[in-house]
Amino acid sequence: MTMAERVDEVLRAGKAPYFHGLVVLRSGELVLERYGSGQDHRLGDSLGHVEFDRDTLHDLRSVSKSVVGLLYGIALGEGLVPEPGAGLVAQFPELQDLAADPARAHLTIEHALTMTLGLEWNEDAPYTSPANSEIAMELAPDRYRYVLERPVIEEAGKRWLYCGGASALIGGIIARGAGKPLEEYAATALFEPLGVTTFEWSKGEHRTVSAAAGLRLRPADLAAIGQLVLDGGRDIVPGEWLQEMLRPRVLIDQGFEYGYQWYLSTGERRWSEGIGNGGQRLVVRPEDELVVAVTAGEYDQDQTSAVAVLEAVLNA
């Protein structure tokens, strides 16, 4: 069967009940596009039943982190932010008490980019509960202090621990360096040059966008970001940054590693990926010149719908 036939069979058979959208590019050309319908949310707010089409914005959830990774590279190329090896706590001069702590003074921006801060963090609880560290961060009076004052549980740089707080720190550093809110910098530095004319970025309790999870894009525009990565950044993201960003730096599981805010498959067939709660996926597979963007509504559940659609595409 062709790729389209495989995907349509998955959808007809009900194997992807929470499917919302799919865009596939090969060699920069659109080869497949499908949309569904279903209950959806904007972060914690219900949107009710939505009929999706190519103009419908969709939560990217934690794929937002991968976009923030790109934005850091653009800002670095413009001289707005320090190199990843620079001190992390020093980027927040209002937290001098934490900077004086020897257990935190050695933290670098790279530890945040790779989620290897060595600090206590737990996102296993539902994203509606303050028991979830990301939700607790949003409820705290100072989100950056909340992250950086977490108890030290191990040496930084040794182990990957999923941490939306790390992405919040990176977003804060970009915004401070650019002298404007993260969403405004994203608009001028990435989205406008890429031809993305419509987006939303949900804000948290502090009226600051959620760098870890709040970006909303059309699947077609998410795929365009993947194509930008596949193309080596063109004149938008420095190519040297993409090489650094997508270099495996810390093991997550066998054949699955992490770079700078991007997941990396390091098995026989290599690809780079952004992954978000509910079945949001952006896959870039260079050997096939393939970009796949998937959106779904399987929030706080196993991502079986996205997996079924991705398998139909990637195994075609």
C-alpha positions in Angstrom: 0.0 0.0 0.0 1.0 3.6 -0.5 1.6 5.9 2.5 -1.8 7.5 2.0 -3.5 4.1 1.8 -1.8 3.0 5.0 -2.8 6.2 6.9 -6.4 6.0 5.6 -6.6 2.4 6.7 -5.5 3.3 10.2 -8.1 6.0 10.4 -10.9 3.9 8.9 -10.1 1.1 11.3 -10.4 3.4 14.3 -6.8 2.8 15.4 -6.3 6.6 15.9 -9.5 7.7 17.6 -8.0 11.0 19.0 -6.3 11.9 15.7 -6.6 15.6 14.8 -4.1 16.4 12.0 -1.3 15.1 9.8 1.0 16.9 7.3 3.8 15.0 5.5 6.5 16.7 3.4 9.1 14.8 1.3 11.9 16.7 -0.3 10.1 19.9 0.7 6.9 19.0 -1.1 3.5 18.2 0.5 2.7 14.6 -0.1 0.0 13.9 2.4 -2.4 15.9 4.5 -5.3 14.7 6.7 -7.6 16.2 9.4 -10.0 14.8 11.9 -12.3 16.0 14.6 -12.8 15.6 18.3 -12.7 17.1 21.8 -9.7 19.4 22.3 -8.1 21.7 24.8 -6.0 24.8 25.0 -3.7 23.7 27.8 -6.2 23.2 30.6 -9.2 25.0 28.9 -11.7 22.9 27.0 -12.4 23.9 23.4 -15.2 21.4 23.1 -15.7 19.5 19.8 -13.5 20.8 17.0 -13.6 20.1 13.3 -10.0 20.5 12.3 -8.8 21.8 8.9 -5.5 23.2 7.6 -6.2 26.6 9.1 -7.0 25.4 12.7 -4.4 26.2 15.3 -3.4 23.3 17.6 -1.6 23.0 20.9 1.9 21.8 20.4 2.3 21.2 24.1 6.0 20.2 24.7 6.9 20.4 21.0 7.1 24.1 22.1 10.4 23.2 23.9 11.9 22.2 20.5 10.9 25.5 19.0 12.5 27.3 22.0 15.6 25.3 21.2 15.6 26.8 17.7 15.0 30.3 19.1 18.0 30.0 21.4 20.2 29.3 18.4 18.9 32.3 16.5 19.4 34.5 19.5 22.9 33.1 20.0 23.8 33.9 16.4 22.6 37.5 16.9 24.7 37.8 20.1 21.7 38.2 22.3 22.3 35.3 24.6 25.5 33.6 26.0 27.0 30.4 24.8 25.6 27.2 26.4 28.6 26.9 28.7 27.8 30.1 30.5 26.6 30.1 34.1 22.9 29.5 34.4 22.0 31.2 37.7 24.1 34.2 36.7 21.5 34.9 34.0 19.0 35.8 36.7 20.9 38.5 38.8 17.9 38.9 41.1 18.7 35.4 42.4 22.1 36.3 43.9 21.4 34.1 47.0 21.1 31.1 44.8 24.2 32.1 42.7 26.2 32.0 46.0 25.2 28.4 46.7 28.1 26.2 45.7 25.7 23.4 44.8 24.1 25.5 42.1 27.0 27.9 41.0 28.3 25.3 38.6 25.0 25.0 36.7 25.3 26.1 33.0 22.7 26.9 30.3 23.7 23.7 28.7 22.4 21.8 31.7 19.0 23.4 31.1 19.1 22.8 27.3 19.8 19.1 28.0 17.5 18.7 31.0 20.4 17.5 33.2 20.1 20.1 36.0 20.4 17.5 38.8 17.5 19.3 40.6 14.4 17.7 42.0 11.5 17.8 39.5 8.4 15.6 38.9 6.0 15.9 36.0 4.4 12.5 36.6 1.3 14.0 38.2 -1.5 15.3 35.9 -1.0 18.7 34.4 -4.1 19.9 36.3 -2.5 19.3 39.7 0.0 21.4 41.7 1.7 18.1 42.5 3.1 18.4 39.0 6.3 20.5 39.2 5.4 22.5 36.0 2.0 23.5 37.4 3.6 24.4 40.8 6.1 26.5 38.9 3.3 28.5 37.2 1.6 29.0 40.6 4.8 30.1 42.3 5.4 33.9 42.8 8.7 33.7 40.8 8.9 30.9 38.3 12.7 31.2 37.8 13.3 31.1 41.5 11.0 28.1 41.9 13.0 26.1 39.3 16.5 27.1 40.5 15.9 26.6 44.2 14.6 23.0 43.8 16.6 20.6 46.0 19.8 19.3 44.5 19.5 15.5 44.1 22.5 14.6 42.0 25.4 16.0 40.1 24.4 18.1 37.1 25.1 16.8 33.6 24.9 13.1 34.5 21.2 12.1 34.0 18.3 13.3 31.9 15.2 14.2 33.9 12.2 15.6 32.1 11.9 19.2 33.2 9.6 21.9 31.8 11.3 24.3 34.2 14.5 24.0 32.2 12.7 25.2 29.1 11.1 28.1 31.1 14.6 29.2 32.1 15.7 29.1 28.5 12.7 31.1 27.4 13.4 33.6 30.1 17.0 34.0 29.0 16.0 34.6 25.4 13.4 37.1 26.4 15.8 39.0 28.6 18.5 39.0 25.9 16.1 40.1 23.1 14.6 42.8 25.3 11.1 41.7 24.4 8.6 38.9 25.3 9.5 35.5 23.9 6.4 35.4 21.7 7.4 38.7 20.1 10.9 37.6 19.5 9.6 34.3 18.0 7.4 36.2 15.6 10.1 38.4 14.1 13.1 36.0 14.4 11.4 32.7 13.3 7.8 32.8 12.3 7.7 35.8 9.9 10.9 34.7 8.0 9.3 31.2 7.7 6.0 32.6 6.4 4.0 31.7 9.5 1.4 34.4 9.8 -0.8 33.1 12.6 0.1 31.6 15.9 -0.8 31.8 19.6 1.3 31.3 22.7 -0.7 30.6 25.8 0.4 32.5 29.0 0.7 31.2 32.5 -0.2 32.8 35.8 2.6 35.4 35.4 1.2 36.6 32.0 4.4 35.2 30.5 4.1 32.6 27.8 4.7 29.0 28.7 8.0 28.2 27.0 7.5 24.6 27.9 4.1 24.0 26.5 2.0 26.9 25.3 2.7 27.3 21.5 -0.2 26.8 19.1 0.4 26.5 15.3 -1.2 25.0 12.3 0.1 21.5 11.5 1.3 22.9 8.1 3.4 25.5 9.9 4.8 22.9 12.3 5.8 20.9 9.3 7.5 24.0 7.9 9.6 24.3 11.0 10.6 20.7 10.5 11.5 21.4 6.9 13.7 24.3 8.1 15.6 21.9 10.3 15.9 19.4 7.5 17.2 22.2 5.2 20.0 23.1 7.6 18.4 26.3 8.9 18.6 28.3 5.7 19.2 31.9 6.6 17.0 31.8 9.7 18.7 29.4 12.1 22.5 29.2 12.1 23.6 25.8 10.6 26.3 25.5 13.3 23.6 25.7 15.9 21.5 23.0 14.3 24.5 20.6 14.3 25.0 21.3 18.0 21.3 21.2 18.9 20.9 17.8 17.2 24.0 16.2 18.6 23.3 13.4 21.0 24.3 14.5 24.5 22.5 12.4 27.1 21.0 9.0 27.0 17.2 8.6 27.7 16.9 5.0 26.8 18.5 2.5 24.4 18.7 4.1 21.0 16.9 7.2 22.3 18.9 10.3 23.3 18.5 14.0 23.9 20.2 17.0 22.3 19.3 20.6 23.0 15.5 20.4 23.6 15.1 17.8 20.8 14.7 14.0 21.1 17.1 12.0 18.9 16.7 8.4 17.6 20.2 7.0 17.4 19.3 3.5 16.1 19.6 2.1 12.6 17.3 4.8 11.2 18.1 8.2 12.7 15.7 11.0 13.1 15.1 14.1 15.3 11.8 14.7 17.0 9.7 17.1 19.1 7.2 15.3 21.3 4.2 16.8 23.1 1.5 15.6 25.5 -1.6 14.3 23.8 0.1 13.1 20.6 1.8 16.2 19.2 4.8 15.0 17.1 7.3 16.6 14.8 9.6 14.1 13.1 12.5 15.0 10.8 14.2 12.0 9.1 17.0 13.2 6.9 17.7 9.9 5.1 14.3 10.0 3.5 14.1 13.9 3.3 10.9 13.4 5.3 9.1 15.7 7.7 6.0 14.5 9.6 3.8 16.7 11.8 1.0 15.0 13.8 -1.5 16.6 16.2 -3.9 14.7 18.4 -6.1 15.0 21.5 -4.9 12.1 23.7 -3.9 14.4 26.6 -2.5 12.8 29.7 -2.8 9.4 28.1 -0.7 7.0 26.1 -0.2 8.5 22.6 -1.5 5.5 20.7 -3.3 7.6 18.0 -0.2 9.5 17.1 1.9 6.3 17.2 -0.5 4.5 14.9 -0.4 7.3 12.3 3.3 7.8 12.6 3.9 4.0 12.0 1.7 4.1 8.9 3.8 7.1 7.6 7.3 6.0 8.6 6.9 2.4 7.6 5.4 3.1 4.2 
